[in-house]
């Protein structure tokens, strides 16, 4: 009898904790969608097919970096009630704010290119339609998701979280079917190493595809007015729950990214194939693992592209309003950002190459988001009781230095 009573109390306690946590869950899941966009598909599959499990540790490190960065982004919104672009506008000169806005818009355009192209390619592979038809369906799908956003952030968070879980399930099944070797997998995950210049270049591409500038801007906007803390104690409590949100979301996104590389290593590298094209990857999954697995690959690509494209559009709205206090209707923005990828599809350019190049462009903008984020979250006057610990600041600057160094290497190797 006592055991039954204790069991009921434990159940009630867990239910109460879950009810307390639920209102805080969501922002990190929306931001984390940026970490599994189609650009990740291109870089992770290329890395897995060429080097096997060798660069799996890069995904782990990149995900840990991203977790800290997204935590800082969420914290600045909770502590100040403003998003990162708004604080940049307040604290920097007008010319600097305009420069930061222009580069942020360019980064978001590069992001949107990867996401829209990936969604169209996924629809093309799943439904066996022409690429033009797939692009039009992708456009319709992204508008439908934006319509959900008009009903409020909570419905959008629910939808995007559901889409994220669909992608996770698809890759879980694919990973199980690929039957990866455990020993080399653990070695690749736990032992940092490279194998020549090409592996370093791919590592930089993986990092560029994982740590996304627009996710930093958006996350601070998603937390700035969600639940307001009246005092330092309340804000610290909110931040405690937000850390849980970030941890769950980033573990899920990291697992999906790792699965991409693991599947490519288990199927392509094992059979001596280097695959840099997502359409060819789909065909080879069909050959090696069967049509259902190939279909899951296409579905994952389609869902990831559609969800991340909508998140990119929201981030564009945040940076424009934050940096220059201007606003254009979100549907107009969606049309403008869809134009470049539509032109690429019409021109017949290799879409997988376009995805990889978009990640190269993206890597240039990371430092312009990271440096202000660290400057502001380390400012006691601005952050109050949520100011960074000194150790956190040191780690943050270390991450920034690594990112900038890899970006410089990427520039040199790509253009010279």
C-alpha positions in Angstrom: 0.0 0.0 0.0 2.8 2.4 0.9 4.5 1.6 -2.4 1.4 2.4 -4.3 1.0 5.8 -2.5 4.7 6.6 -3.2 4.2 5.6 -6.8 1.2 7.9 -7.2 3.1 10.8 -5.5 6.1 10.3 -7.8 3.8 10.2 -10.9 2.1 13.4 -9.7 5.5 15.1 -9.1 6.8 14.1 -12.6 3.5 15.3 -14.2 3.8 18.6 -12.3 7.4 19.1 -13.4 6.4 18.4 -17.0 3.6 20.9 -16.8 6.0 23.5 -15.4 8.5 22.8 -18.2 6.2 22.7 -21.2 5.6 26.5 -21.5 9.3 27.0 -21.8 9.9 24.4 -24.5 9.8 25.5 -28.2 12.2 28.3 -29.0 15.3 26.1 -29.2 13.4 23.6 -31.4 12.6 26.3 -33.9 16.2 27.6 -33.9 17.6 24.0 -34.1 15.9 23.4 -37.4 18.6 25.6 -38.9 21.1 23.0 -37.9 19.6 20.2 -40.0 18.9 22.2 -43.2 19.8 20.6 -46.6 23.2 22.2 -46.5 24.0 19.8 -43.7 22.9 16.9 -45.9 25.4 17.9 -48.6 28.4 18.4 -46.3 27.8 15.4 -44.0 27.2 12.9 -46.8 30.2 14.1 -48.7 32.3 13.8 -45.5 31.0 10.3 -44.7 31.4 8.9 -48.2 35.0 10.3 -48.6 36.4 9.8 -45.1 34.1 7.3 -43.4 33.6 8.0 -39.7 36.8 10.1 -39.5 35.0 13.5 -39.1 32.2 12.4 -36.8 34.0 14.2 -34.0 33.6 17.5 -35.9 29.8 17.1 -35.7 30.1 16.5 -32.0 32.3 19.5 -31.4 30.2 21.7 -33.7 27.0 20.7 -31.9 28.6 21.5 -28.5 29.6 24.9 -29.8 26.1 25.5 -31.2 24.6 24.5 -27.9 26.6 27.1 -26.0 25.9 29.8 -28.7 22.1 29.1 -28.7 22.1 29.3 -24.9 23.8 32.7 -25.0 21.3 33.8 -27.7 18.3 32.7 -25.6 19.8 34.4 -22.5 20.2 37.8 -24.1 16.5 37.8 -25.0 15.5 36.8 -21.5 17.8 39.2 -19.7 17.2 42.3 -21.8 13.8 41.9 -23.4 15.4 42.7 -26.7 16.8 40.6 -29.5 20.5 40.7 -30.7 19.9 43.0 -33.8 18.0 45.5 -31.6 20.8 45.7 -29.1 23.3 46.1 -31.9 21.3 49.0 -33.2 21.2 50.6 -29.8 24.9 50.1 -29.0 26.7 50.5 -32.3 26.7 53.4 -34.8 24.1 53.7 -37.5 26.6 52.8 -40.2 27.7 49.7 -38.3 24.1 48.6 -37.8 23.4 49.0 -41.5 26.5 47.0 -42.4 25.5 44.3 -40.0 21.9 44.3 -41.5 23.2 44.0 -45.1 25.6 41.1 -44.3 22.9 39.3 -42.2 20.4 39.6 -45.1 23.1 38.1 -47.5 23.7 35.2 -45.0 19.9 34.6 -44.8 19.7 34.6 -48.6 22.5 32.0 -48.8 20.6 30.0 -46.1 17.4 30.2 -47.9 19.0 29.1 -51.2 20.1 25.9 -49.5 16.8 25.3 -47.7 14.6 26.0 -50.7 16.7 24.0 -53.1 16.8 21.1 -50.6 13.0 21.1 -50.1 12.5 21.1 -53.9 15.0 18.3 -54.4 13.3 16.3 -51.6 9.9 16.7 -53.3 11.4 15.8 -56.7 12.9 12.6 -55.2 9.8 11.6 -53.2 7.0 12.4 -55.7 8.9 11.8 -59.0 7.8 15.2 -60.5 10.0 17.6 -62.5 12.3 20.0 -60.6 10.2 23.0 -61.7 7.0 21.4 -60.3 8.9 20.4 -57.2 10.0 24.0 -56.7 6.5 25.3 -57.0 5.3 22.7 -54.5 8.1 23.8 -52.2 7.0 27.4 -52.5 3.4 26.5 -51.7 4.6 24.4 -48.7 6.7 27.2 -47.3 3.8 29.7 -47.6 1.5 27.2 -45.7 4.0 27.1 -42.8 4.2 30.9 -42.7 0.4 30.9 -42.5 0.6 28.8 -39.4 3.1 31.4 -38.0 0.4 34.1 -38.3 -1.6 32.3 -35.7 1.2 32.8 -33.2 4.6 31.4 -32.2 3.2 28.5 -30.2 1.4 26.8 -33.2 4.6 27.4 -35.3 6.8 25.8 -32.6 4.4 22.8 -32.4 4.5 22.3 -36.2 8.3 22.8 -36.5 8.9 20.4 -33.6 6.7 17.8 -35.2 8.6 18.2 -38.5 11.9 17.9 -36.6 10.7 14.6 -35.1 9.7 13.3 -38.5 13.3 13.9 -39.8 14.7 12.3 -36.6 12.6 9.2 -37.1 13.5 8.9 -40.8 17.2 9.0 -40.0 16.9 6.6 -37.1 15.4 4.0 -39.4 18.0 4.7 -42.1 20.8 4.4 -39.6 19.5 1.1 -38.3 19.1 -0.2 -41.8 22.7 0.8 -42.8 24.2 -1.3 -39.9 27.2 0.9 -39.2 30.3 -0.7 -37.6 30.5 0.3 -33.9 34.3 0.3 -33.3 35.2 2.8 -36.2 32.1 4.8 -35.4 33.2 5.3 -31.8 36.8 6.0 -32.9 35.6 8.7 -35.3 33.4 10.2 -32.6 35.9 10.3 -29.8 39.3 10.8 -31.5 39.9 14.1 -33.2 42.0 13.8 -36.4 42.2 14.8 -40.1 43.4 13.1 -43.2 44.9 15.8 -45.5 43.7 19.2 -46.7 40.4 17.9 -48.1 39.3 16.6 -44.8 40.0 20.0 -43.1 38.0 21.7 -45.8 35.1 19.3 -45.3 35.4 19.9 -41.5 35.1 23.7 -42.1 32.1 23.0 -44.3 30.4 20.9 -41.5 31.0 23.7 -39.0 29.7 26.3 -41.5 26.6 24.2 -42.0 26.0 23.6 -38.3 26.7 27.0 -36.5 24.2 29.3 -38.3 24.1 33.1 -38.0 20.4 33.5 -38.5 19.6 31.0 -35.7 21.5 33.2 -33.3 19.4 36.2 -34.3 16.1 34.3 -34.2 16.6 32.6 -30.9 17.1 35.9 -29.1 13.8 37.1 -30.6 11.9 34.0 -29.7 12.8 34.4 -26.0 12.7 38.1 -25.6 8.9 38.4 -24.9 7.9 34.8 -24.4 7.7 34.7 -20.6 8.9 37.9 -18.9 10.8 37.7 -15.6 9.9 40.5 -13.2 13.3 40.3 -11.3 16.7 38.6 -11.5 15.4 35.5 -9.6 12.6 35.0 -12.1 14.8 35.5 -15.1 17.3 33.0 -13.7 14.5 30.5 -13.3 13.3 31.1 -16.9 16.9 30.6 -18.1 17.2 27.3 -16.2 14.2 25.9 -18.2 15.5 27.4 -21.4 18.8 25.5 -20.9 16.7 22.3 -20.9 15.0 23.4 -24.1 18.3 24.0 -25.8 19.8 20.7 -24.6 17.0 18.6 -25.8 16.8 20.4 -29.2 20.5 20.4 -29.8 20.9 16.7 -28.9 18.2 15.9 -31.4 19.7 18.0 -34.1 23.2 16.6 -33.4 21.9 13.1 -33.6 20.4 13.8 -37.0 23.6 15.3 -38.3 25.6 12.4 -37.0 23.2 10.0 -38.6 23.7 11.6 -42.0 27.5 11.0 -41.9 27.2 7.6 -40.3 24.8 6.4 -43.1 27.1 7.7 -45.8 30.1 6.0 -44.2 28.3 2.7 -43.7 27.0 2.6 -47.2 29.2 4.6 -49.6 32.6 4.7 -47.9 32.4 1.0 -47.2 31.8 0.3 -50.9 34.5 2.7 -52.1 32.1 5.4 -53.4 32.6 9.1 -53.0 29.1 10.8 -53.3 28.8 14.6 -53.5 25.4 14.7 -55.1 22.2 14.2 -53.2 20.3 12.8 -56.1 23.0 10.2 -56.6 22.9 9.5 -52.9 19.2 8.8 -53.1 19.7 6.4 -56.1 22.5 4.5 -54.3 20.4 4.2 -51.1 17.7 2.6 -53.3 20.3 0.2 -54.7 22.0 -0.7 -51.4 19.2 -0.4 -48.8 16.0 -0.6 -50.8 13.3 1.8 -52.0 11.7 2.4 -48.6 15.0 3.7 -47.1 15.6 5.9 -50.2 12.1 7.2 -49.8 12.8 8.1 -46.1 15.9 9.9 -47.2 13.8 12.0 -49.6 11.1 12.7 -47.0 13.7 13.8 -44.5 15.3 16.2 -47.0 11.9 17.6 -48.0 10.7 18.1 -44.4 14.0 19.6 -43.3 14.0 22.0 -46.3 10.5 23.2 -45.8 10.8 23.8 -42.0 14.2 25.5 -42.2 13.1 27.7 -45.1 10.3 29.1 -43.0 12.6 29.7 -40.0 15.0 31.6 -42.3 12.2 33.8 -43.4 11.3 34.6 -39.8 14.9 35.4 -39.1 15.0 37.8 -42.0 12.1 39.7 -40.5 13.9 39.9 -37.1 17.1 41.3 -38.5 15.4 43.9 -40.6 13.2 45.2 -37.8 16.1 45.0 -35.3 18.9 46.6 -37.3 17.0 49.3 -39.3 13.5 49.3 -37.8 11.9 48.6 -41.2 9.4 45.9 -42.0 8.1 44.3 -45.2 5.2 41.8 -45.3 6.6 38.3 -44.5 5.0 36.9 -47.7 6.7 39.6 -49.8 10.0 38.6 -48.1 9.3 34.9 -48.9 8.8 35.7 -52.6 12.0 37.8 -52.8 14.1 35.1 -51.1 12.6 32.4 -53.3 13.7 34.1 -56.5 17.4 33.2 -56.5 16.9 29.4 -55.9 14.1 29.3 -58.5 16.5 30.9 -61.0 19.1 28.3 -60.1 16.6 25.4 -60.7 15.5 26.9 -64.0 19.2 27.3 -65.1 19.9 23.6 -64.6 22.8 24.2 -62.2 24.0 21.2 -60.2 21.9 21.6 -57.0 24.2 19.7 -54.7 27.1 22.0 -55.7 24.9 25.0 -55.0 24.2 23.6 -51.5 27.9 23.2 -50.7 28.7 26.7 -52.0 25.9 28.2 -49.9 27.5 26.8 -46.8 30.8 28.4 -47.8 29.1 31.8 -48.1 27.3 31.2 -44.8 30.6 30.6 -42.9 31.6 34.2 -43.6 28.8 35.6 -41.5 29.1 33.6 -38.3 31.7 36.0 -36.7 29.5 39.0 -37.3 26.8 37.4 -35.1 29.1 35.7 -32.6 31.3 38.7 -31.7 28.4 41.0 -30.7 26.7 38.1 -28.9 29.8 37.6 -26.7 30.4 41.3 -26.2 26.8 41.9 -25.0 26.3 38.7 -22.9 29.6 39.6 -21.0 28.4 43.1 -20.2 27.3 43.3 -16.6 25.4 46.6 -17.1 23.3 45.1 -19.9 22.8 41.5 -18.6 22.5 42.1 -14.9 22.4 38.8 -13.0 22.5 36.8 -16.2 25.9 38.1 -17.3 28.3 35.4 -18.5 30.6 33.7 -16.1 34.2 34.4 -16.9 34.8 30.8 -17.9 31.9 30.9 -20.3 33.3 34.1 -21.9 36.7 32.4 -22.4 35.1 29.4 -24.0 33.0 31.7 -26.2 36.0 33.6 -27.5 37.8 30.4 -28.1 34.9 29.1 -30.2 34.9 32.4 -32.1 38.6 32.2 -32.8 38.2 28.6 -34.1 35.3 29.6 -36.3 37.2 32.6 -37.8 40.4 30.5 -38.4 38.4 27.8 -40.2 36.6 30.3 -42.3 39.9 31.9 -43.4 41.1 28.4 -44.3 37.9 27.8 -46.2 38.3 31.0 -48.2 41.9 30.3 -49.1 41.3 26.7 -50.2 38.1 27.5 -52.1 39.3 30.5 -54.1 43.1 29.9 -54.3 
